[in-house]
């Protein structure tokens, strides 16, 4: 059986609840990599699905989705914004955000301290 990105992130979130210190950093790091992979996969899907639309139609889709855009943004930026809007509503992205927030409340972050 192949584990999906979402399943693995959910497993990491569950494991993170009982983890501390370096173990939590490792779990958060793996979840971050999976988050990025999922976002990239979805970006390819959105680009394939919407890439044939005119720039005006992409801007209209962004407006309909409640995404602020302006005429200075190019097609790639609008496609990325549409991808981010869709990605942020996925269980994988929501679970990762919850995990990162919980870790931050415990003093753990992937951002190195100066």
C-alpha positions as CSV (number, residue, x, y, z in Angstrom):
1,X,0.0,0.0,0.0
2,X,1.3,3.4,-1.0
3,X,1.0,6.2,1.6
4,X,-0.2,9.5,0.3
5,X,1.4,12.9,1.3
6,X,-1.7,13.7,3.3
7,X,-1.6,10.4,5.2
8,X,2.1,10.8,6.0
9,X,1.6,14.4,7.2
10,X,-1.3,13.3,9.4
11,X,0.9,10.6,10.9
12,X,3.7,13.1,11.5
13,X,1.2,15.5,13.2
14,X,0.0,12.6,15.5
15,X,3.6,11.7,16.3
16,X,4.6,15.3,16.9
17,X,2.1,15.7,19.8
18,X,4.2,13.4,22.0
19,X,7.6,14.6,20.7
20,X,10.0,17.2,22.0
21,X,13.3,18.9,21.0
22,X,15.3,17.5,18.2
23,X,12.7,14.7,17.5
24,X,10.0,17.4,17.0
25,X,12.4,19.3,14.7
26,X,12.9,16.2,12.6
27,X,9.2,15.5,12.3
28,X,8.5,19.1,11.4
29,X,11.2,19.1,8.8
30,X,9.8,15.9,7.2
31,X,6.3,17.4,7.2
32,X,7.6,20.6,5.7
33,X,9.2,18.7,2.8
34,X,6.0,16.9,2.2
35,X,4.0,20.2,2.4
36,X,6.3,21.6,-0.3
37,X,6.0,18.4,-2.4
38,X,2.2,18.6,-2.2
39,X,2.1,22.2,-3.1
40,X,4.4,21.6,-6.2
41,X,2.2,18.7,-7.3
42,X,-0.9,20.8,-7.0
43,X,0.8,23.6,-8.9
44,X,1.4,21.3,-11.8
45,X,-2.2,20.2,-11.7
46,X,-3.6,23.7,-11.5
47,X,-1.3,24.9,-14.3
48,X,-2.4,22.0,-16.5
49,X,-6.1,22.6,-15.7
50,X,-6.1,26.4,-16.0
51,X,-3.0,27.1,-18.1
52,X,-5.1,27.4,-21.3
53,X,-7.2,30.2,-20.0
54,X,-6.5,33.8,-21.1
55,X,-4.9,36.1,-18.6
56,X,-8.2,37.9,-18.2
57,X,-9.9,34.7,-17.4
58,X,-7.2,33.8,-14.9
59,X,-7.7,37.2,-13.2
60,X,-11.4,36.6,-13.2
61,X,-10.9,33.2,-11.6
62,X,-8.7,34.7,-8.9
63,X,-11.3,37.5,-8.3
64,X,-14.0,34.8,-7.9
65,X,-11.8,32.9,-5.5
66,X,-11.4,36.1,-3.4
67,X,-7.7,36.4,-4.3
68,X,-6.5,40.0,-4.7
69,X,-4.7,40.5,-8.0
70,X,-3.7,43.4,-10.2
71,X,-2.8,43.9,-13.8
72,X,1.0,44.0,-12.9
73,X,0.9,40.3,-12.0
74,X,1.8,37.9,-14.8
75,X,0.1,34.6,-15.6
76,X,2.6,32.5,-13.5
77,X,1.9,34.6,-10.4
78,X,-1.8,34.3,-10.8
79,X,-1.6,30.6,-11.3
80,X,0.5,30.3,-8.2
81,X,-1.9,32.4,-6.2
82,X,-4.8,30.2,-7.4
83,X,-2.7,27.1,-6.4
84,X,-2.0,28.5,-2.9
85,X,-5.7,29.3,-2.4
86,X,-6.6,25.7,-3.3
87,X,-3.7,24.2,-1.4
88,X,-4.4,26.0,1.9
89,X,-7.8,24.2,2.1
90,X,-6.4,20.7,1.7
91,X,-6.2,18.4,4.8
92,X,-2.4,18.1,4.3
93,X,-1.8,21.9,4.4
94,X,-4.2,22.5,7.3
95,X,-2.6,19.6,9.3
96,X,0.9,21.0,8.6
97,X,-0.1,24.5,9.6
98,X,-1.6,23.2,12.8
99,X,1.6,21.2,13.5
100,X,3.9,24.1,12.8
101,X,1.8,26.4,15.0
102,X,1.8,23.9,17.9
103,X,5.5,23.4,17.6
104,X,6.1,27.1,17.6
105,X,4.1,27.4,20.8
106,X,6.5,24.9,22.3
107,X,9.5,26.9,21.1
108,X,10.3,24.7,18.1
109,X,10.7,26.1,14.6
110,X,12.5,25.3,11.3
111,X,13.8,28.9,11.2
112,X,17.3,29.0,12.6
113,X,18.0,31.3,15.5
114,X,20.6,34.0,15.0
